[in-house]
Amino acid sequence: MFEGFTTHRIDHQGVGIHTRVGGQGPALLLLHGHPQTHVIWHKVAGELARHYTVVATDLRGYGDSDKPAGLPDHANYSKRVMAADQVAVMRALGFDRFRVLAHDRGARVAHRLALDHPAAVEKLVTLDIAPTLAMYAQTSEAFARAYWHWFFLIRPAPFPETLIEADPDLYLRQTMGSRSAGLAPFTEAALAEYLRCLKLPGAARGLCEDYRASADIDLEHDRADIAAGRMVECEMLALWGADGAVGKCFQPLDEWRKVARRVSGRALSCGHYIAEEVPERLLEEVLPFLR
């Protein structure tokens, strides 16, 4: 995986961000979701690197990036801080402007990145999310059953951390394998890497703090943007899986049009893990858009 890519560790305010870089051309930042790492891109990274300088990172709290203890208000895992991590990475690599392709939790970071750093983001692609505030505000029984982990992970420490650490393999397989495609989209090498990282010290804490921030301080930031009329200004493409809970429980494009000025999008014939379920289809969509 990631043949020809180099590995870096880039510091932002004392937090090291694990980074892979490959290819050449305009910069493209790739951000992963939960409970995974930058490895989600292994089926598309090579082709993307033929057109772009691809930068694939592990979010703080995930993978081989640092996992600091959470603050009482979870602010150091806010999407605002996590987005600032990514800006610092890109600037350290010499890129003040870049495109972003992001999935799941990474797409929430990317949404905040586009709002807080509009001069940095040229184009944005989000995979299988609707805006966080909209999803919490419109939570239904069907959504709560499908996204049970949203409500489990935000329980006070150390309850969810203790259960995850007791059997990381069970948590990984239940969380990822319970989606529409089961575990079929994931190679053994990728699954092994996700499990290795979930077993690292602080990993359970990091992902819980990410979700705690989303249910608290992130919503404050989102409400403040709406009140001030701040929207995503760059051109944006929203893609989601037709078989996934996001597409079944929400109207993703309608929700994105409330917070982004120039957004298009559509459902793809897959579930949640687009980059690993239908990599060729994803490339067909994103390459023309990113150009």
C-alpha positions as CSV (number, residue, x, y, z in Angstrom):
1,M,0.0,0.0,0.0
2,F,1.1,3.6,-0.8
3,E,4.0,2.5,-2.9
4,G,6.3,5.5,-3.6
5,F,4.9,7.6,-0.8
6,T,7.1,9.0,1.9
7,T,6.2,9.1,5.6
8,H,6.4,12.3,7.8
9,R,5.5,13.4,11.3
10,I,4.5,17.0,11.4
11,D,4.0,18.8,14.7
12,H,1.2,21.3,15.4
13,Q,1.2,22.8,18.9
14,G,2.8,19.8,20.4
15,V,0.6,17.2,18.6
16,G,2.3,15.0,16.0
17,I,0.3,14.3,12.8
18,H,1.3,11.1,10.9
19,T,1.4,11.9,7.2
20,R,2.0,10.1,3.9
21,V,3.0,12.1,0.8
22,G,3.1,10.9,-2.8
23,G,2.8,12.0,-6.4
24,Q,3.2,15.4,-7.9
25,G,1.2,18.4,-9.0
26,P,-1.4,20.4,-7.2
27,A,-1.9,19.5,-3.5
28,L,-4.8,17.1,-2.5
29,L,-5.4,16.5,1.2
30,L,-7.1,13.1,2.1
31,L,-8.9,12.8,5.5
32,H,-10.2,9.5,6.8
33,G,-13.1,8.5,9.1
34,H,-13.8,6.4,12.2
35,P,-12.5,3.9,13.3
36,Q,-9.9,3.9,10.6
37,T,-6.8,5.7,9.4
38,H,-5.3,7.2,6.2
39,V,-5.2,3.6,5.0
40,I,-8.8,3.9,3.8
41,W,-7.4,5.5,0.6
42,H,-5.1,2.7,-0.3
43,K,-7.3,1.6,-3.3
44,V,-7.3,5.1,-4.9
45,A,-4.1,6.8,-3.7
46,G,-2.0,5.6,-6.5
47,E,-4.3,6.9,-9.2
48,L,-4.8,10.2,-7.4
49,A,-1.0,10.6,-7.1
50,R,-0.8,10.5,-10.9
51,H,-2.5,13.9,-10.9
52,Y,-1.8,15.4,-7.5
53,T,0.6,15.7,-4.7
54,V,-1.4,13.5,-2.4
55,V,-1.2,14.2,1.4
56,A,-2.9,11.5,3.5
57,T,-2.9,12.0,7.3
58,D,-4.1,10.4,10.4
59,L,-6.4,12.8,12.4
60,R,-5.3,13.6,15.9
61,G,-6.5,10.8,18.2
62,Y,-6.4,8.3,15.3
63,G,-3.8,6.0,13.7
64,D,-0.2,6.9,14.4
65,S,-0.9,10.5,15.1
66,D,-0.7,11.7,18.7
67,K,-3.7,11.2,21.1
68,P,-3.6,13.9,23.8
69,A,-5.8,13.7,26.8
70,G,-9.1,15.5,26.3
71,L,-9.8,18.9,27.9
72,P,-12.9,19.2,30.1
73,D,-14.8,21.0,27.2
74,H,-13.2,18.7,24.6
75,A,-11.9,21.8,22.7
76,N,-8.6,20.1,21.8
77,Y,-10.6,17.6,19.7
78,S,-13.0,20.2,18.2
79,K,-13.1,20.1,14.4
80,R,-11.7,23.6,14.6
81,V,-8.5,22.4,16.2
82,M,-8.4,19.2,14.1
83,A,-8.7,21.4,10.9
84,A,-5.9,23.6,12.2
85,D,-3.8,20.5,12.4
86,Q,-4.3,19.9,8.7
87,V,-3.6,23.4,7.7
88,A,-0.3,23.2,9.7
89,V,0.6,20.0,7.9
90,M,-0.1,21.4,4.5
91,R,1.9,24.6,5.2
92,A,4.8,22.6,6.5
93,L,4.8,20.7,3.2
94,G,4.8,24.0,1.3
95,F,1.1,24.2,0.4
96,D,-1.0,27.3,1.2
97,R,-3.9,26.2,-1.0
98,F,-5.1,22.7,-1.7
99,R,-8.0,20.5,-2.6
100,V,-9.6,18.2,0.0
101,L,-11.2,14.8,-0.3
102,A,-12.6,13.5,3.0
103,H,-14.7,10.7,4.4
104,D,-16.8,10.5,7.5
105,R,-15.1,12.1,10.5
106,G,-12.5,13.5,8.2
107,A,-15.3,15.2,6.2
108,R,-16.5,16.9,9.3
109,V,-13.0,18.2,9.8
110,A,-12.9,19.3,6.2
111,H,-16.2,21.1,6.5
112,R,-14.8,23.1,9.4
113,L,-11.5,23.6,7.5
114,A,-13.4,25.2,4.6
115,L,-15.3,27.5,7.0
116,D,-12.3,28.6,9.1
117,H,-9.7,28.7,6.3
118,P,-11.6,29.6,3.2
119,A,-8.4,31.0,1.5
120,A,-6.8,27.6,1.8
121,V,-9.4,25.3,0.3
122,E,-9.8,25.3,-3.5
123,K,-12.3,22.5,-3.8
124,L,-14.0,20.2,-1.3
125,V,-15.4,16.6,-1.6
126,T,-17.2,15.0,1.3
127,L,-18.1,11.4,1.5
128,D,-21.2,10.0,3.2
129,I,-22.0,12.7,5.7
130,A,-24.5,15.5,6.1
131,P,-23.6,18.5,8.3
132,T,-23.2,17.4,11.9
133,L,-25.7,19.9,13.3
134,A,-28.4,18.7,10.9
135,M,-27.8,15.1,11.7
136,Y,-28.1,15.6,15.4
137,A,-31.1,17.9,15.1
138,Q,-32.9,15.4,12.9
139,T,-32.0,12.2,14.7
140,S,-34.7,9.5,14.3
141,E,-35.0,6.0,15.6
142,A,-33.6,4.6,12.4
143,F,-30.6,6.8,12.5
144,A,-30.0,6.1,16.2
145,R,-30.1,2.4,15.6
146,A,-27.7,2.7,12.6
147,Y,-25.3,5.2,14.3
148,W,-25.5,3.8,17.8
149,H,-21.8,4.6,18.2
150,W,-22.5,8.4,18.0
151,F,-24.3,8.1,21.3
152,F,-22.2,5.4,22.9
153,L,-18.9,7.2,22.4
154,I,-20.0,10.5,23.9
155,R,-20.7,8.9,27.3
156,P,-18.3,10.3,30.0
157,A,-14.9,8.7,30.3
158,P,-13.8,6.1,31.0
159,F,-16.9,4.1,30.3
160,P,-16.7,3.7,26.5
161,E,-12.9,3.7,26.5
162,T,-12.9,0.8,28.9
163,L,-15.2,-1.3,26.8
164,I,-13.4,-0.6,23.5
165,E,-10.0,-1.4,25.1
166,A,-11.4,-4.7,26.5
167,D,-11.8,-6.0,22.9
168,P,-10.7,-3.7,20.1
169,D,-11.2,-6.4,17.5
170,L,-14.8,-6.9,18.4
171,Y,-15.4,-3.1,18.4
172,L,-13.8,-2.7,15.0
173,R,-15.7,-5.6,13.4
174,Q,-19.0,-4.7,15.0
175,T,-18.7,-1.0,14.0
176,M,-17.5,-1.6,10.4
177,G,-19.0,-4.9,9.7
178,S,-22.6,-3.9,10.7
179,R,-22.8,-1.5,7.7
180,S,-24.6,-2.5,4.5
181,A,-21.6,-4.2,2.9
182,G,-20.3,-6.0,5.9
183,L,-16.6,-6.6,6.0
184,A,-16.3,-7.5,2.3
185,P,-14.8,-4.2,1.1
186,F,-11.8,-4.4,3.4
187,T,-8.6,-6.2,2.6
188,E,-7.0,-8.2,5.3
189,A,-4.0,-5.9,5.2
190,A,-6.2,-2.8,5.8
191,L,-8.2,-4.5,8.6
192,A,-5.0,-5.5,10.3
193,E,-3.7,-1.9,10.1
194,Y,-7.0,-0.5,11.5
195,L,-6.8,-3.0,14.4
196,R,-3.2,-2.3,15.1
197,C,-3.9,1.4,15.4
198,L,-7.0,0.8,17.5
199,K,-4.9,-1.1,20.0
200,L,-2.4,1.7,20.4
201,P,-2.3,3.5,23.8
202,G,-4.8,6.3,23.9
203,A,-6.6,5.3,20.7
204,A,-10.0,4.6,22.4
205,R,-9.7,7.9,24.2
206,G,-8.9,9.8,21.0
207,L,-11.9,8.6,19.0
208,C,-14.2,9.1,22.0
209,E,-13.0,12.7,22.4
210,D,-13.6,13.3,18.7
211,Y,-17.2,12.3,19.2
212,R,-17.6,14.2,22.5
213,A,-16.5,17.3,20.8
214,S,-18.9,16.8,17.9
215,A,-21.8,16.6,20.3
216,D,-20.8,19.7,22.2
217,I,-18.3,22.4,21.2
218,D,-18.6,21.6,17.5
219,L,-22.3,22.3,17.6
220,E,-21.6,25.6,19.2
221,H,-19.3,26.5,16.4
222,D,-21.8,25.4,13.8
223,R,-24.6,27.4,15.3
224,A,-22.4,30.5,15.5
225,D,-21.6,30.2,11.8
226,I,-25.3,29.9,10.9
227,A,-26.1,32.9,13.0
228,A,-23.4,34.9,11.3
229,G,-24.3,33.8,7.8
230,R,-20.9,32.1,7.3
231,M,-21.0,29.4,4.6
232,V,-18.6,27.2,2.7
233,E,-17.5,29.4,-0.2
234,C,-15.4,27.0,-2.3
235,E,-16.9,24.7,-4.9
236,M,-18.1,21.5,-3.2
237,L,-19.1,18.0,-4.2
238,A,-21.1,15.8,-1.7
239,L,-21.2,12.1,-2.4
240,W,-23.0,9.5,-0.3
241,G,-23.9,5.8,-0.4
242,A,-27.4,5.0,-1.5
243,D,-27.3,1.9,0.8
244,G,-26.1,3.8,3.8
245,A,-27.9,5.4,6.7
246,V,-27.0,9.0,5.7
247,G,-28.8,8.7,2.4
248,K,-31.7,6.8,3.9
249,C,-32.3,9.0,7.0
250,F,-31.5,12.5,5.5
251,Q,-31.5,14.6,2.4
252,P,-27.8,15.2,2.2
253,L,-27.7,17.6,-0.7
254,D,-30.6,19.7,0.7
255,E,-28.7,20.0,4.0
256,W,-25.4,20.9,2.4
257,R,-27.1,23.6,0.3
258,K,-28.1,25.3,3.6
259,V,-24.5,25.7,4.6
260,A,-22.5,25.8,1.3
261,R,-23.0,28.3,-1.6
262,R,-21.8,26.1,-4.5
263,V,-22.5,22.4,-3.9
264,S,-23.5,19.6,-6.1
265,G,-23.8,15.9,-5.3
266,R,-25.4,12.5,-5.7
267,A,-25.7,9.1,-4.2
268,L,-23.5,6.3,-5.4
269,S,-24.5,2.6,-5.5
270,C,-22.7,1.5,-2.3
271,G,-22.7,1.9,1.4
272,H,-20.7,4.0,3.8
273,Y,-17.1,3.1,3.0
274,I,-17.1,4.5,-0.5
275,A,-13.3,4.6,-1.1
276,E,-13.1,0.9,-0.3
277,E,-16.4,-0.3,-1.7
278,V,-16.4,1.4,-5.1
279,P,-12.9,2.9,-5.6
280,E,-13.2,3.1,-9.4
281,R,-16.6,4.8,-9.2
282,L,-15.2,7.3,-6.7
283,L,-12.3,8.2,-9.0
284,E,-14.8,8.7,-11.9
285,E,-16.6,11.3,-9.8
286,V,-13.8,13.1,-8.1
287,L,-11.1,13.4,-10.7
288,P,-13.2,15.5,-13.1
289,F,-14.5,17.6,-10.2
290,L,-11.1,18.2,-8.7
291,R,-9.7,19.3,-12.1
